[in-house]
Structures are given as C-alpha cells and as structure tokens.
Amino acid sequence: MSELIHFNQNTFVETVGAGGVVVVDFWATWCGPCRMIAPAIERLAEEFAGQATVGKVDVDQEGELAAAYGIMSIPCVIVFKDGQEFRRLVGAQPYSNFADLVRSALE
C-alpha cells in the first residue's frame, strides 16, 4: 500500500523532476468537491503503487506552486509524465476518469 505525499515546493520539484508518472491533486481544506474526490485520490495511490507517485498540494499553503501551474479552480488533478504536464482534470470526477488518465500516462 502506498501513501499519499503531501507536496511542498521542494518535494514537488524533486518528485516531478525525477520523471515517471506523478499524479498531483491541487486542493484546499474548505473545498467540498475536493473532499468528495479524496477517497478516489487515495485509491489511486493504492492501485498504482509502484507505477505512479500520487500526492496532494494544498493551494492555501502552496499558493506559489498553484499559481505556477495556473490553478484557477479546484479540485484540479494534474498528471505529469517524465517531468512534463501530461493532462489535467478539473472538478469532481468519478474514480474511473482519474484511473483512465493514469493508465493512459503509463502507456
């Protein structure tokens, strides 16, 4: 079982820059839809353990990081592949949408 990483500026840059597939959930504690998708993000970390790194960025604590990626609406889940943004999903989505996105990045 893999744990979610709670990224800060340094761990984000190190992890995404290391390559591979990295799933990042930009969220905030006050965001209802963010809380709705939290179980799906945790499930991604478990299902794709060893294949992808899954983590979260609290936009209130890491505002510069959110701004750097143009986060205008949350939740916003960005999948990075080999250090570059692969694709993003904005808003509450079913688990299958997130899982399909990760699978496509792993191909």
C-alpha positions, 0 to 999 in steps of 0.5 A: 500500500502506498501513501499519499505525499503531501507536496511542498515546493521542494518535494514537488520539484524533486518528485516531478523532476525525477520523471515517471508518472506523478499524479498531483491533486491541487486542493484546499481544506474548505473545498467540498468537491475536493473532499468528495474526490479524496477517497478516489485520490487515495485509491489511486495511490493504492492501485498504482503503487509502484507505477505512479507517485500520487500526492496532494498540494494544498493551494492555501499553503502552496499558493506559489506552486498553484499559481505556477501551474495556473490553478484557477479552480479546484479540485484540479488533478494534474498528471505529469509524465517524465517531468512534463504536464501530461493532462489535467482534470478539473472538478469532481470526477468519478474514480474511473476518469482519474484511473483512465488518465493514469493508465493512459500516462503509463502507456 
